[in-house]
């Protein structure tokens, strides 16, 4: 009798240890799956460009190009598209940044590429190259005008990134982030795809 009680007690302790260790591993895997998501404020000027994707009076370098961006943040347009450069405040922070725009009227997306400031999830400031893809009226994806996504190139260690790469978020028509994770430019659709960590 005593022997069976002792064995039952050992089984209970063993099961408890498995639960604790398994739970710790699950938590660790969930934490490692979380991707650093730089917080880029999507200001009112982004919506303005979505509603009227054209160069302003002070725009420069007006031409037609088939791409905008740099490196893995390069977007290729579906056809030669309107390109221009503007000094513009896209984050409502009072600072105008030199921004390259490309409007792909066929896809219904206006792109904005620049180097700008952002904030990490832990509140630390950062600065990096970034691109925004914003849906305009009549876009082929059927998305709300002014919604879109952005991607930022992070260095290793920046915002807690374990490896250098592109990270970003989708945002709604009010500029609020909806999903964040690893970001890649989809050359087929011209969209910035976000792989959300599960």
Backbone as CSV, one residue per row, in Angstrom:
resi,resn,N_x,N_y,N_z,CA_x,CA_y,CA_z,C_x,C_y,C_z
1,UNK,0.838,-1.213,0.000,0.000,0.000,0.000,0.864,1.251,0.000
2,UNK,1.848,1.258,0.925,2.735,2.427,1.005,3.510,2.601,-0.293
3,UNK,3.912,1.453,-0.876,4.675,1.498,-2.123,3.851,2.104,-3.259
4,UNK,2.562,1.738,-3.348,1.704,2.279,-4.406,1.443,3.762,-4.208
5,UNK,1.340,4.204,-2.940,1.159,5.636,-2.655,2.407,6.404,-3.070
6,UNK,3.587,5.831,-2.769,4.848,6.490,-3.120,4.984,6.599,-4.648
7,UNK,4.608,5.543,-5.364,4.678,5.561,-6.838,3.703,6.595,-7.406
8,UNK,2.495,6.630,-6.829,1.502,7.621,-7.292,2.015,9.035,-7.076
9,UNK,2.675,9.251,-5.942,3.237,10.578,-5.648,4.323,10.951,-6.630
10,UNK,5.171,9.995,-6.981,6.240,10.251,-7.953,5.663,10.573,-9.328
11,UNK,4.587,9.860,-9.694,3.931,10.114,-10.980,3.380,11.541,-11.029
12,UNK,2.754,11.980,-9.921,2.207,13.343,-9.853,3.322,14.376,-10.009
13,UNK,4.437,14.169,-9.282,5.572,15.105,-9.364,6.145,15.120,-10.780
14,UNK,6.279,13.942,-11.387,6.820,13.828,-12.738,5.931,14.581,-13.737
15,UNK,4.620,14.401,-13.627,3.678,15.093,-14.518,3.745,16.608,-14.326
16,UNK,3.905,17.026,-13.083,4.014,18.465,-12.794,5.267,19.041,-13.437
17,UNK,6.390,18.305,-13.348,7.640,18.769,-13.961,7.501,18.879,-15.480
18,UNK,6.836,17.890,-16.093,6.625,17.938,-17.548,5.805,19.169,-17.928
19,UNK,4.756,19.451,-17.138,3.897,20.608,-17.418,4.671,21.913,-17.307
20,UNK,5.513,22.037,-16.263,6.290,23.268,-16.039,7.307,23.473,-17.150
21,UNK,8.073,22.400,-17.462,9.097,22.504,-18.499,8.451,22.753,-19.865
22,UNK,7.370,22.021,-20.162,6.672,22.217,-21.436,6.119,23.616,-21.571
23,UNK,5.529,24.144,-20.484,5.000,25.509,-20.502,6.088,26.532,-20.718
24,UNK,7.255,26.324,-20.093,8.381,27.251,-20.260,8.875,27.245,-21.698
25,UNK,8.952,26.021,-22.268,9.401,25.938,-23.662,8.407,26.605,-24.597
26,UNK,7.106,26.421,-24.351,6.080,27.048,-25.173,6.177,28.562,-25.098
27,UNK,6.355,29.095,-23.883,6.489,30.535,-23.713,7.719,31.047,-24.437
28,UNK,8.827,30.317,-24.320,10.059,30.735,-24.989,9.894,30.737,-26.498
29,UNK,9.207,29.695,-27.025,9.008,29.641,-28.477,8.089,30.762,-28.942
30,UNK,7.073,31.105,-28.121,6.178,32.204,-28.489,6.938,33.525,-28.481
31,UNK,7.809,33.706,-27.479,8.575,34.947,-27.407,9.539,35.057,-28.571
32,UNK,10.177,33.912,-28.943,11.119,33.965,-30.048,10.401,34.170,-31.382
33,UNK,9.117,33.763,-31.435,8.356,33.929,-32.671,7.926,35.373,-32.883
34,UNK,7.874,36.146,-31.791,7.470,37.538,-31.918,8.524,38.296,-32.716
35,UNK,8.083,39.051,-33.695,8.998,39.786,-34.546,9.074,41.240,-34.088
36,UNK,10.257,41.841,-34.195,10.349,43.260,-33.873,9.542,44.065,-34.878
37,UNK,8.675,44.921,-34.397,7.833,45.706,-35.299,8.076,47.190,-35.054
38,UNK,8.855,47.825,-35.919,9.060,49.263,-35.766,7.741,50.012,-35.920
39,UNK,7.501,50.960,-35.041,6.251,51.728,-35.084,6.472,53.005,-35.897
40,UNK,5.912,53.026,-37.074,5.988,54.193,-37.950,4.638,54.879,-37.921
41,UNK,4.616,56.157,-37.545,3.349,56.884,-37.520,2.924,57.188,-38.950
42,UNK,1.709,56.793,-39.272,1.144,57.079,-40.593,0.333,58.361,-40.463
43,UNK,0.898,59.453,-40.948,0.285,60.763,-40.768,-0.792,61.092,-41.779
44,UNK,-1.358,62.276,-41.639,-2.463,62.707,-42.502,-2.044,62.898,-43.956
45,UNK,-0.759,63.217,-44.178,-0.283,63.427,-45.548,-0.348,62.141,-46.361
46,UNK,-0.276,60.980,-45.682,-0.372,59.703,-46.390,-1.764,59.553,-47.001
47,UNK,-2.788,59.871,-46.223,-4.160,59.822,-46.736,-4.383,60.821,-47.853
48,UNK,-3.760,61.988,-47.725,-3.879,63.009,-48.770,-3.308,62.496,-50.082
49,UNK,-2.136,61.850,-50.002,-1.511,61.307,-51.212,-2.350,60.162,-51.784
50,UNK,-2.987,59.383,-50.908,-3.823,58.284,-51.390,-5.018,58.814,-52.163
51,UNK,-5.576,59.936,-51.707,-6.740,60.525,-52.366,-6.365,61.351,-53.588
52,UNK,-5.132,61.844,-53.607,-4.674,62.645,-54.737,-3.204,62.309,-55.013
53,UNK,-2.941,61.165,-55.652,-1.561,60.698,-55.852,-0.844,61.434,-56.984
54,UNK,-0.494,62.677,-56.697,0.164,63.506,-57.708,1.210,64.389,-57.026
55,UNK,2.223,64.807,-57.765,3.256,65.666,-57.173,2.707,67.032,-56.799
56,UNK,3.220,67.580,-55.698,2.822,68.926,-55.281,3.582,69.958,-56.109
57,UNK,3.282,71.222,-55.882,3.912,72.294,-56.659,5.416,72.355,-56.439
58,UNK,5.888,71.949,-55.245,7.323,72.038,-54.952,8.068,70.729,-55.249
59,UNK,7.406,69.764,-55.887,8.042,68.481,-56.194,9.159,68.641,-57.214
60,UNK,10.148,67.768,-57.117,11.286,67.786,-58.030,11.420,66.408,-58.675
61,UNK,12.354,66.308,-59.614,12.695,65.047,-60.274,11.479,64.360,-60.909
62,UNK,10.551,65.138,-61.412,9.357,64.543,-62.025,9.754,63.782,-63.295
63,UNK,9.316,62.529,-63.340,9.627,61.703,-64.503,8.743,60.456,-64.453
64,UNK,9.063,59.474,-65.273,8.404,58.166,-65.228,9.463,57.113,-64.969
65,UNK,9.197,56.250,-63.984,10.135,55.184,-63.651,9.361,53.883,-63.451
66,UNK,10.118,52.793,-63.423,9.494,51.486,-63.219,9.780,50.917,-61.834
67,UNK,10.510,51.658,-61.000,10.775,51.172,-59.644,11.100,52.336,-58.722
68,UNK,10.988,52.053,-57.430,11.354,53.025,-56.411,11.867,52.244,-55.210
69,UNK,12.795,52.843,-54.470,13.338,52.185,-53.286,14.781,51.799,-53.464
70,UNK,15.231,50.901,-52.577,16.626,50.486,-52.583,16.739,49.103,-51.958
71,UNK,17.566,48.254,-52.542,17.791,46.927,-51.983,16.507,46.120,-51.886
72,UNK,16.289,45.491,-50.728,15.094,44.666,-50.534,13.835,45.499,-50.353
73,UNK,13.998,46.826,-50.289,12.845,47.715,-50.203,12.540,48.348,-51.556
74,UNK,12.936,47.666,-52.615,12.650,48.148,-53.969,11.328,47.568,-54.457
75,UNK,10.460,48.441,-54.961,9.189,48.025,-55.543,9.255,48.267,-57.042
76,UNK,8.824,47.272,-57.803,8.783,47.403,-59.265,7.340,47.644,-59.687
77,UNK,7.127,48.692,-60.441,5.783,49.032,-60.912,5.367,48.103,-62.049
78,UNK,4.060,48.033,-62.298,3.537,47.173,-63.359,3.774,47.774,-64.741
79,UNK,4.115,49.070,-64.767,4.358,49.789,-66.022,5.103,51.068,-65.658
80,UNK,5.703,51.764,-66.626,6.315,53.054,-66.300,5.292,53.958,-65.607
81,UNK,5.674,54.479,-64.446,4.722,55.202,-63.605,5.278,56.551,-63.170
82,UNK,4.369,57.443,-62.757,4.756,58.784,-62.328,5.675,58.715,-61.108
83,UNK,6.808,59.391,-61.214,7.803,59.442,-60.138,8.096,60.898,-59.817
84,UNK,8.303,61.195,-58.538,8.711,62.528,-58.132,9.306,62.481,-56.722
85,UNK,9.995,63.549,-56.344,10.597,63.687,-55.014,10.022,64.918,-54.350
86,UNK,9.654,64.776,-53.074,9.102,65.898,-52.310,9.717,65.965,-50.927
87,UNK,9.781,67.178,-50.390,10.042,67.379,-48.969,8.673,67.385,-48.305
88,UNK,8.381,66.369,-47.507,7.032,66.223,-46.972,7.062,65.575,-45.582
89,UNK,6.152,65.988,-44.744,6.010,65.431,-43.398,4.950,64.336,-43.444
90,UNK,5.386,63.079,-43.531,4.452,61.958,-43.629,4.052,61.396,-42.268
91,UNK,4.692,61.866,-41.193,4.417,61.310,-39.870,3.803,62.316,-38.900
92,UNK,3.460,63.487,-39.393,2.876,64.533,-38.536,3.766,64.852,-37.333
93,UNK,5.089,64.818,-37.551,6.006,65.127,-36.447,6.659,66.495,-36.614
94,UNK,6.198,67.243,-37.630,6.715,68.595,-37.838,7.999,68.649,-38.642
95,UNK,8.509,67.496,-39.094,9.753,67.459,-39.861,9.490,66.898,-41.249
96,UNK,9.854,67.681,-42.264,9.697,67.227,-43.648,10.930,66.440,-44.057
97,UNK,10.715,65.281,-44.655,11.797,64.425,-45.112,11.757,64.332,-46.633
98,UNK,12.923,64.217,-47.252,12.981,64.010,-48.689,12.445,62.615,-48.999
99,UNK,11.380,62.554,-49.784,10.680,61.296,-50.051,10.496,61.096,-51.540
100,UNK,10.834,59.893,-52.014,10.598,59.524,-53.407,9.226,58.871,-53.509
101,UNK,8.413,59.343,-54.436,7.082,58.781,-54.666,7.023,58.104,-56.028
102,UNK,6.253,57.033,-56.100,5.964,56.367,-57.363,4.495,55.985,-57.323
103,UNK,3.736,56.438,-58.322,2.314,56.131,-58.362,2.030,55.152,-59.489
104,UNK,1.715,53.919,-59.120,1.347,52.897,-60.091,-0.172,52.943,-60.257
105,UNK,-0.628,53.698,-61.256,-2.069,53.882,-61.468,-2.752,52.573,-61.852
106,UNK,-2.033,51.688,-62.505,-2.613,50.407,-62.917,-2.980,49.552,-61.697
107,UNK,-2.129,49.535,-60.685,-2.400,48.767,-59.459,-3.236,49.560,-58.457
108,UNK,-3.179,50.876,-58.564,-3.871,51.710,-57.586,-3.111,51.771,-56.273
109,UNK,-1.783,51.931,-56.375,-0.925,52.028,-55.191,0.055,53.170,-55.387
110,UNK,0.202,54.004,-54.362,1.244,55.023,-54.364,2.285,54.613,-53.326
111,UNK,3.551,54.676,-53.723,4.657,54.265,-52.860,5.421,55.495,-52.384
112,UNK,5.900,55.437,-51.147,6.709,56.510,-50.589,7.957,55.890,-49.961
113,UNK,9.129,56.252,-50.484,10.387,55.689,-49.995,11.245,56.804,-49.400
114,UNK,11.781,56.562,-48.222,12.595,57.588,-47.556,13.428,56.969,-46.446
115,UNK,14.304,57.787,-45.865,14.984,57.437,-44.618,14.382,58.333,-43.554
116,UNK,13.916,57.735,-42.451,13.172,58.522,-41.474,13.303,57.912,-40.085
117,UNK,12.810,58.641,-39.106,12.826,58.181,-37.718,11.620,57.288,-37.451
118,UNK,11.764,56.398,-36.485,10.659,55.556,-36.026,10.933,55.197,-34.572
119,UNK,10.012,54.487,-33.976,10.155,54.074,-32.588,10.043,52.555,-32.507
120,UNK,10.919,51.935,-31.720,10.831,50.490,-31.505,9.702,50.200,-30.523
121,UNK,9.282,48.933,-30.450,8.217,48.546,-29.525,8.581,48.848,-28.077
122,UNK,9.895,48.827,-27.769,10.321,49.106,-26.391,10.505,50.599,-26.130
123,UNK,10.134,51.425,-27.110,10.222,52.872,-26.929,11.523,53.498,-27.394
124,UNK,12.495,52.675,-27.767,13.778,53.209,-28.221,13.630,53.826,-29.614
125,UNK,14.284,54.969,-29.848,14.196,55.594,-31.169,15.103,54.885,-32.173
126,UNK,14.758,54.996,-33.435,15.579,54.431,-34.497,15.468,55.264,-35.749
127,UNK,16.355,55.002,-36.672,16.302,55.680,-37.969,16.734,54.661,-39.023
128,UNK,15.980,54.563,-40.104,16.288,53.572,-41.126,15.575,53.908,-42.429
129,UNK,15.901,53.147,-43.465,15.209,53.276,-44.736,13.862,52.569,-44.622
130,UNK,12.850,53.144,-45.240,11.512,52.560,-45.164,10.725,52.853,-46.436
131,UNK,9.739,51.997,-46.667,8.848,52.211,-47.806,7.413,51.975,-47.358
132,UNK,6.512,52.815,-47.855,5.079,52.649,-47.597,4.378,52.395,-48.925
133,UNK,3.424,51.478,-48.902,2.579,51.214,-50.068,1.150,51.516,-49.637
134,UNK,0.544,52.524,-50.263,-0.771,52.998,-49.845,-1.765,52.853,-50.997
135,UNK,-2.921,52.266,-50.693,-3.933,52.033,-51.714,-4.663,53.326,-52.070
136,UNK,-4.858,53.510,-53.381,-5.583,54.669,-53.889,-6.949,54.209,-54.416
137,UNK,-7.736,55.146,-54.889,-9.069,54.822,-55.407,-8.967,53.859,-56.594
138,UNK,-9.849,52.855,-56.602,-9.882,51.905,-57.698,-8.758,50.882,-57.685
139,UNK,-8.115,50.693,-56.532,-7.014,49.726,-56.478,-7.498,48.309,-56.770
140,UNK,-6.632,47.524,-57.414,-7.004,46.166,-57.847,-7.250,45.219,-56.684
141,UNK,-6.652,45.522,-55.523,-6.825,44.639,-54.361,-8.160,44.864,-53.664
142,UNK,-8.884,45.930,-54.033,-10.171,46.226,-53.410,-10.048,46.674,-51.962
143,UNK,-8.925,47.284,-51.616,-8.678,47.726,-50.238,-9.182,49.148,-50.023
144,UNK,-9.484,49.520,-48.759,-9.920,50.889,-48.477,-8.837,51.910,-48.855
145,UNK,-9.267,53.012,-49.446,-8.330,54.077,-49.808,-7.651,54.603,-48.540
146,UNK,-6.329,54.700,-48.596,-5.564,55.196,-47.449,-5.007,54.100,-46.567
147,UNK,-5.483,52.866,-46.759,-4.891,51.753,-46.016,-3.661,51.270,-46.775
148,UNK,-2.869,50.433,-46.132,-1.672,49.941,-46.808,-0.748,49.226,-45.858
149,UNK,0.530,49.315,-46.143,1.530,48.672,-45.298,2.859,49.390,-45.455
150,UNK,3.746,49.154,-44.485,5.086,49.725,-44.574,6.112,48.695,-44.164
151,UNK,7.337,48.897,-44.638,8.450,48.027,-44.281,9.654,48.892,-43.948
152,UNK,10.415,48.446,-42.959,11.607,49.156,-42.499,12.771,48.167,-42.499
153,UNK,13.923,48.594,-42.986,15.119,47.746,-42.937,15.808,47.943,-41.598
154,UNK,15.868,46.881,-40.805,16.515,46.944,-39.495,17.868,46.249,-39.524
155,UNK,18.825,46.808,-38.793,20.108,46.150,-38.597,19.974,45.137,-37.467
156,UNK,20.885,44.207,-37.400,20.886,43.236,-36.305,20.963,43.975,-34.970
157,UNK,20.096,43.637,-34.043,20.068,44.279,-32.736,19.154,45.489,-32.662
158,UNK,18.832,46.087,-33.796,17.958,47.253,-33.816,16.529,46.812,-33.523
159,UNK,15.876,47.417,-32.554,14.522,47.039,-32.130,14.468,45.582,-31.663
160,UNK,15.602,45.043,-31.239,15.631,43.654,-30.777,15.674,42.642,-31.900
161,UNK,15.938,43.088,-33.139,16.007,42.150,-34.262,17.191,41.210,-34.092
162,UNK,16.931,39.898,-34.153,18.002,38.914,-34.012,18.857,38.833,-35.270
163,UNK,18.320,39.308,-36.371,19.059,39.329,-37.633,18.605,40.534,-38.433
164,UNK,19.504,41.053,-39.247,19.136,42.172,-40.110,18.044,41.717,-41.069
165,UNK,17.104,42.595,-41.349,16.024,42.230,-42.251,14.972,43.308,-42.335
166,UNK,13.881,42.984,-42.996,12.795,43.937,-43.199,11.607,43.549,-42.317
167,UNK,11.116,44.508,-41.580,9.993,44.304,-40.668,9.004,45.446,-40.876
168,UNK,7.725,45.187,-40.627,6.757,46.251,-40.820,5.366,45.882,-40.365
169,UNK,4.402,46.693,-40.788,3.010,46.510,-40.375,2.060,46.855,-41.514
170,UNK,0.880,46.240,-41.470,-0.244,46.708,-42.271,-0.962,47.764,-41.448
171,UNK,-1.610,48.721,-42.117,-2.370,49.731,-41.391,-3.693,49.983,-42.093
172,UNK,-4.682,50.426,-41.305,-6.010,50.686,-41.867,-6.073,52.097,-42.442
173,UNK,-7.249,52.483,-42.921,-7.407,53.781,-43.575,-7.207,54.953,-42.623
174,UNK,-7.210,54.688,-41.311,-6.944,55.737,-40.321,-5.497,55.749,-39.865
175,UNK,-4.679,54.890,-40.470,-3.260,54.851,-40.124,-2.935,53.980,-38.932
176,UNK,-3.906,53.225,-38.419,-3.673,52.369,-37.253,-3.107,51.018,-37.687
177,UNK,-2.013,50.547,-37.042,-1.462,49.233,-37.413,-2.433,48.113,-37.087
178,UNK,-2.528,47.136,-37.980,-3.438,46.008,-37.772,-2.703,44.689,-37.612
179,UNK,-1.623,44.500,-38.351,-0.811,43.281,-38.253,0.641,43.655,-38.492
180,UNK,1.538,43.048,-37.727,2.960,43.361,-37.856,3.776,42.078,-37.914
181,UNK,4.950,42.149,-38.521,5.835,40.992,-38.598,6.917,41.202,-39.641
182,UNK,7.448,40.095,-40.153,8.448,40.163,-41.211,7.808,40.726,-42.471
183,UNK,8.535,41.582,-43.185,7.978,42.236,-44.367,8.773,41.874,-45.611
184,UNK,8.058,41.638,-46.702,8.704,41.393,-47.994,7.919,42.114,-49.082
185,UNK,8.648,42.597,-50.065,8.001,43.237,-51.202,7.587,42.141,-52.177
186,UNK,6.313,42.103,-52.518,5.778,41.122,-53.459,5.853,41.729,-54.860
187,UNK,6.797,41.255,-55.663,6.990,41.840,-56.991,5.811,41.589,-57.915
188,UNK,5.067,40.519,-57.679,3.934,40.188,-58.552,2.769,41.151,-58.365
189,UNK,2.512,41.532,-57.115,1.346,42.396,-56.825,1.733,43.841,-56.521
190,UNK,3.021,44.069,-56.210,3.446,45.399,-55.820,3.122,45.747,-54.383
191,UNK,2.614,44.777,-53.632,2.249,45.014,-52.245,3.398,44.655,-51.307
192,UNK,3.350,45.235,-50.108,4.303,44.864,-49.063,3.604,43.820,-48.206
193,UNK,4.052,42.580,-48.312,3.424,41.480,-47.568,3.992,41.410,-46.157
194,UNK,3.135,41.151,-45.203,3.539,41.023,-43.801,3.282,39.604,-43.351
195,UNK,4.330,38.929,-42.886,4.207,37.572,-42.344,4.058,37.690,-40.843
196,UNK,2.852,37.478,-40.355,2.557,37.631,-38.934,3.000,36.376,-38.192
197,UNK,3.780,36.559,-37.118,4.235,35.422,-36.319,3.046,34.729,-35.663
198,UNK,3.024,33.398,-35.749,1.921,32.623,-35.156,2.259,32.251,-33.727
